[in-house]
Amino acid sequence: MRQISMVIPAISCDHCKHTVESTLKQFDGVQEALVDIANKRVALAYDPDKVELSKLEAALSEEGYDVADVR
């Protein structure tokens, strides 16, 4: 399991939080996705053998949430 932090500048409200978390959690291999609205970050735990980070980023982008940084 890999744990990362994603910075998503467009996160600003509870609706954003719900959309980002549900978008990520729909993928097999995503164990946890927790949005911190105040810091515009997502704490993500996923299995890179089951899902590629680029697919997660593309799904978020389709919803209007571009990833600015991954740590």
N, C-alpha and C positions, 0 to 999 in steps of 0.2 A: 504494500500500500504506500502510495506517495502522498505527502501532504504539502500543499502549496497555498500561497495567498495571491489572489488576483485583485488588481486595482481596476475598478470599473467606474469612471467618473460620472456616468449618467444615473447612477443609483441615487435617488433622492427621497423615496417615500416607501410606505408599506407595500404599495402595489408593485413597485420595482423589486422589493425584497422577495415578494411572492413569485413574481415572474422569473427572476433569476434562479431562485432555489428550485422551483418546479421544472424549469428548463434543464438544469443540470442533473437533477435527481431522476429524470426519465431515462438516463443512460445506464445500461448494465455496466457495472464497474465503479459507479460513483457511490461511495459509502456515505459521505456527508458533504453538505453544502450549506454553510451558514453565512448569511449576509450581515455585515455591520454597516448600517446605513450612515452613521455619523462619519466613519472613516472611508466609506465607499470601497469596502473590501469584501471579498468572499474567501472564507476559509474552506478549502476544498480537500477532501480525502478521496482518492480514486486509485484504481488499479490500472496502471499503464499497459498491462498485458491484455486488458479487456476493452479499453477505450483510449483513443489518442487525444492528447490535449488539444490539438488543432481542431478536432471534431467538436469538442466542447466549446471552444472559442467561436467556431463558425455558427453553432446553434445560438449562442448568445448574441452574436452580431445580427442574425436574422430577426431577433426579437428587439433589436435597437440598442443593444448594450455591448459596446466595443471594449475589449480588454486593453488597458493602457500599459499594464506591467504585470509580470508574474515573478514571484519570489519563492 
